[in-house]
Amino acid sequence: MAILETKGLEKRFGGIVAAHDVSIAIEQGARHALIGPNGAGKTTVINLLTGVLKPTAGTIMLDGRDITALDPHQRVRLGMARTFQINQLFLDLTPLETIGLAVSERLGLGGDWWRLVGSKHEVTEEIVEIAERFRLADVMHVRTATLPYGKQRLLEIALAFACRPRVLLLDEPAAGVPEAERHELLATIAALPAEVTVLLIEHDMDLVFSFADRISVLVNGSLFVDGAPEDVARDPRVRAVYLGEEADA
Amino acid sequence: MAAAGLVRPLDGAVTVMGALADDVSTYLKRRARWSPLEIAFWVFAFATIWLFPGKHLILTETAILALFALSLDLILGYAGIISLGQAAFFGFAGYFAGLVAKYGFIDEPVIALVVSGVAAAALGFLTSFLVLRGSDLTRLMVTLGVSLMLGELANRYSDITGGADGLQGVTIAPILGRFHFDMFGHTGYTYALIVLFVCFVIARRIVYSPFGLSLRAVKGNSLRASAIGIPIKWRLVAIYTASAFFAGIAGALLTQTTAFCSLDVLSLDRSADLLLVLIIGGTGYLYGGLIGAVIYKFLQDWVATLTPQYWQFWIGLVLVVIVLIGRQRFEGWIAGVRGAFAQLGTRQVTRPAALGSAAPDGH
């Protein structure tokens, strides 16, 4: 059964069509990749899915529920979280505080204005668990702005994971990560729990084909091909518009 | 490995994970601890009751200005909402406190003070929806507009407010039925200082709570804040309402300690002065408004004795100098003060060297 599904999703900015008739179904527990050339509308689709943008037409269903009209934070509460292509972190906070924010919010304690931060045991325990899973335990008290880029990338994912999503949207998680820090990042992504559905947006074909069990190709805002990795790799149209240079090299 | 430093000696029953969680908890809570410098600040503040008995009237004004500036710091320093209309809440509660005292609706000043604050908070809640959207400039305009409208309403309905003559005939009953206000302002100052302290403690509680942390997240990166489930709109409504409450308490305090209320409580000057106070004192560490108010009032008092007519010239000069010294140097100075406040409470802890940059409010 599809946990996340869009029907006829459309987004126009004035005369520009950024997404056209995108109907995509992401199965429960899938490792689904969304690929496409630069400017194909991948990030627009993510922004539509997460509610940063409201679609011009079409619907988005999360676990059978229509979430098209919901605000971003409401979608998070229903179990969908994302990372950003360009780090969107709280630079003045520490990873500890950052993860704590997401955990508190999910447990419904984020509006608590009287108790001190850190006074709830279930919050601190979960912070520790997430910090260890994402290899951040040794930098928990360091101001985020001063973290190495690879660690910031990990925090980016950890923060989305801290929302305990059923669907996790990763927007180019490996973008810009130096070779030396890359392995740690990829290992962490590979180790995400199987029950979490992952939609990966990525440029890096090695990562896409090693990770995904299903691939959708987006070209000029429209869904072009949707299928298993081997079928997508073999599809002549995909080779022509997208994989061309790499496949023929 | 630095993480080893996180693990405290185990006592059998506690798992490593549990110990880590305890450690995280202690670390998070430690930032909210009162530092010796803060304690010294408040001890000195209360000592002024006995140290400067002849200065109680101006000290009362200073305490009220400090509380008022604290209210602006809550939205400006913690939520990034700039306002030129904080006087709306100050003045509204000022008149509210004056009217309830004049007509004897509420005789006891402390209850009247809280009720006036709540009235200002209600006004803050209603107008908060106007400042949710938009840039800093639209927020300046909207907040200014609201206070201008209130000012003219107070002017128009002079049968209620006394108009340009001010609200006459206000008599404030003794506090708790025991402490009478006196003409030297001794009772008034002690009262104002206690109210300032209580409000400060509440504000401090708020900024160190999960709610306060989420405000810093919203200010730091609202896109990400909503992406981790923070309902930005309601957080901003809440802090704006709380800020209006504190501004209202300050306004009511002015009415109660002077037994008078006039149109200037709603004036643009009052809102603008407040920004000056925060520019002098710095934002985002709670003491900015307090320190700024002391410096501002001291300057005003000192310069006014030198040149009674042209004192604002010197205030203006100080402002220009502050800006000319350079934003960076100025911010460095603020960071130094902030760092001192923040770190005094945490210095006992042994931590990796990186901790220095993780001072709670280090911006």
Interface residues (C-beta under 8 A of the other chain):
Chain A: T50 V52 D71 P72 H73 V76 R77 A81 R82 F84 Q88 L89 F90 L91 D92 L93 T94 L96 E97 T98 G100 L101 A102 S104 E105 R106 L109 G110 G111 D112 W113 W114 R115 L116 V117 G118 S119 H121 T124 E125 I127 V128 E129 A137 D138 V139 M140 H141 V142 R143 T146 L159 A160 A162 C163
Chain B: M1 A2 A3 L6 M17 G18 L20 A21 D22 V24 S25 T26 Y27 L28 K29 R31 A32 R205 I206 Y208 S209 P210 F211 G212 L213 S214 R216 A217 G220 N221 L223 R224 S226 A227 I228 G229 I230 P231 I232 W234 R235 A238 A242 R351 P352 A354 L355 S357 A358 G362 H363
